[in-house]
Amino acid sequence: MTLQERLNAMKEAARGKMSAEIRAIMARALEQLKATGQLQKALGPGAMMPEFALEDPDGKLFRSSELLQKGPLVVNFYRGSW
């Protein structure tokens, strides 16, 4: 099974646990996002991400360029459970 197939299976499993109301809210939000044109600006698979710098909770600055010197870098965006 490819990674994309696994991700699709996980997405469908998660959708199966959601109520119809939640699925409808998410569908509307996706359509609103598409209407902004932001999806066309998003990086696609294999694209090079621009360099960035972020602070950790203690204020220490991490630069992507420095982290990449140690090996591949994986960036994960987690919005939390607001």
ABEGO torsion letter per residue (X at the ends): XBAAAAAAAAAAAAAAABBAAAAAAAAAAAAAAAAAGAAAABBBBGBBBBBBBBBBAAGBBBBAAAAAAAEBBBBBBBAEBX
